[in-house]
Amino acid sequence: MSALELIRVQSSQGAEADLEGGLELLRQVRTGERGATLRIYRPEPTMAFGQRDANLPGFAAAAEVSREHGFEPLVRRAGGRAMAYHQGCLVIDQIAPDDEAILGSRRRFSEFGELFARVLRTLGVDAAVGEIPGEYCPGEFSVHGNLAAHHASSSESRQIKLVGTAQRVVSGAWLFSSAIVVQNATPLRSALIDVYRELGLEWDPSTAGAAEDLQPGLTVEAVETAVLEAYAV
């Protein structure tokens, strides 16, 4: 893997500043002010809406209910549908110069999905890549975990989304952002239920979970360490 400048954000500057910070890094990489960069941070409570969400009749109500849950509503320039994250999550932004950035878009979704699934497996989480039925912010390369049913006697299991990814591509560079849900999925799930209701979008709330649901005691710090080891930075 090519050399990356590592930025470990010690303290969030706020939801909007964190989101805009990634776009500023993308601008700097595109113009050659900096080289390939990896930024890692724990976000403030954020409801990151997709641009399609912002065009729906229920968007204003969805933004308001998001605030009621304590999540700042923002519209991102990358990604699909609404995704919630907070300080129980880890956001990894990778930005790189690329003269043919558009051509690699689909490949990057696949490669980053596999990367973070491997990271979670090193921590004992049963993680795989692929869209799961009814997930929020659905994507072909979502990273999900297999959670055993509550009743040990049952052979059934369900899948929960663990990593959401989004990508912003401009002429000469790309930004790939991944949010790993590590801890405390309950407030995320509660906010998403109300937000998706206002947007008029169907989904299955049982697909919202966290890595600690599959590996009790897992911490954001442990996931961050594993991510840095995977990048060898």
HULINTA-V888330 format. One record per residue. RES is the residue in one small letter. SS is DSSP state (a for helix, b for strand, c for the rest). D_CENTER is the distance of its C-alpha to the mean C-alpha in Angstrom with 1 decimal. Layout:
res & ss & d_center
RES & SS & D_CENTER
RES & SS & D_CENTER
This chain:
res & ss & d_center
m & c & 21.8
s & c & 22.9
a & c & 23.2
l & c & 20.3
e & b & 20.8
l & b & 18.6
i & b & 17.7
r & b & 16.8
v & c & 16.5
q & c & 18.7
s & c & 18.4
s & c & 16.1
q & c & 18.1
g & c & 16.7
a & a & 13.9
e & a & 15.6
a & a & 16.7
d & a & 13.4
l & a & 12.1
e & a & 15.6
g & a & 15.7
g & a & 13.4
l & a & 15.7
e & a & 18.7
l & a & 17.8
l & a & 17.5
r & a & 20.9
q & a & 22.4
v & a & 21.5
r & a & 22.7
t & a & 26.0
g & c & 26.5
e & c & 26.4
r & c & 24.1
g & c & 23.1
a & c & 19.9
t & b & 17.6
l & b & 14.8
r & b & 13.4
i & b & 11.8
y & b & 11.7
r & c & 11.3
p & c & 10.6
e & c & 13.2
p & c & 12.8
t & b & 11.2
m & b & 11.1
a & b & 9.6
f & b & 12.0
g & c & 12.5
q & a & 16.0
r & a & 17.4
d & a & 16.7
a & a & 18.7
n & c & 21.6
l & c & 22.0
p & c & 25.0
g & c & 23.1
f & a & 20.6
a & a & 22.8
a & a & 23.1
a & a & 19.4
a & a & 18.9
e & a & 21.8
v & a & 20.8
s & a & 17.3
r & a & 19.5
e & a & 21.7
h & c & 18.9
g & c & 18.3
f & c & 15.0
e & b & 15.6
p & b & 15.2
l & b & 14.2
v & b & 14.2
r & c & 12.0
r & c & 13.9
a & c & 11.2
g & c & 9.5
g & c & 11.1
r & c & 11.4
a & c & 10.5
m & b & 7.4
a & b & 8.5
y & b & 7.6
h & c & 10.6
q & c & 12.3
g & c & 11.8
c & b & 8.3
l & b & 8.0
v & b & 6.4
i & b & 8.1
d & b & 9.6
q & b & 12.4
i & b & 15.1
a & b & 18.3
p & b & 21.5
d & b & 22.4
d & c & 25.4
e & c & 24.2
a & a & 20.5
i & a & 20.6
l & a & 22.2
g & a & 19.4
s & a & 16.5
r & a & 16.5
r & a & 17.3
r & a & 14.3
f & a & 12.0
s & a & 14.3
e & a & 14.7
f & a & 11.2
g & a & 10.6
e & a & 13.9
l & a & 13.4
f & a & 10.7
a & a & 12.7
r & a & 15.7
v & a & 14.4
l & a & 13.8
r & a & 17.2
t & a & 18.9
l & c & 18.1
g & c & 19.7
v & c & 16.8
d & c & 17.8
a & b & 14.7
a & b & 15.0
v & b & 13.6
g & c & 14.3
e & c & 13.9
i & c & 15.3
p & c & 17.8
g & c & 16.8
e & c & 13.1
y & c & 11.3
c & c & 9.6
p & c & 11.4
g & c & 11.3
e & c & 13.8
f & c & 11.7
s & c & 9.2
v & b & 9.6
h & b & 11.7
g & b & 14.3
n & b & 17.9
l & b & 19.2
a & b & 23.0
a & c & 24.8
h & c & 26.2
h & c & 29.7
a & c & 30.5
s & c & 33.2
s & c & 31.0
s & c & 29.8
e & c & 26.9
s & b & 23.3
r & b & 20.1
q & b & 16.6
i & b & 13.4
k & b & 9.8
l & b & 8.1
v & b & 5.0
g & b & 3.3
t & b & 4.7
a & b & 7.1
q & b & 10.4
r & b & 13.4
v & b & 16.7
v & b & 20.0
s & c & 23.4
g & b & 23.4
a & b & 19.9
w & b & 16.2
l & b & 12.9
f & b & 9.9
s & b & 6.6
s & b & 4.0
a & b & 2.4
i & b & 5.4
v & b & 7.4
v & c & 10.7
q & c & 13.3
n & c & 14.7
a & c & 13.2
t & a & 16.3
p & a & 15.8
l & a & 12.4
r & a & 14.3
s & a & 17.3
a & a & 15.7
l & a & 14.1
i & a & 17.5
d & a & 19.3
v & a & 17.1
y & a & 17.1
r & a & 20.8
e & a & 21.6
l & a & 19.8
g & c & 21.9
l & c & 19.1
e & c & 19.7
w & c & 17.3
d & c & 17.9
p & a & 16.8
s & a & 17.5
t & a & 14.4
a & b & 12.3
g & c & 12.6
a & c & 11.7
a & a & 12.7
e & a & 15.8
d & a & 17.0
l & c & 17.8
q & c & 18.8
p & c & 20.4
g & c & 20.6
l & c & 17.5
t & c & 16.4
v & a & 13.6
e & a & 16.5
a & a & 17.1
v & a & 13.6
e & a & 13.8
t & a & 17.3
a & a & 16.4
v & a & 13.9
l & a & 16.7
e & a & 19.2
a & a & 17.5
y & a & 17.6
a & c & 21.0
v & c & 20.7
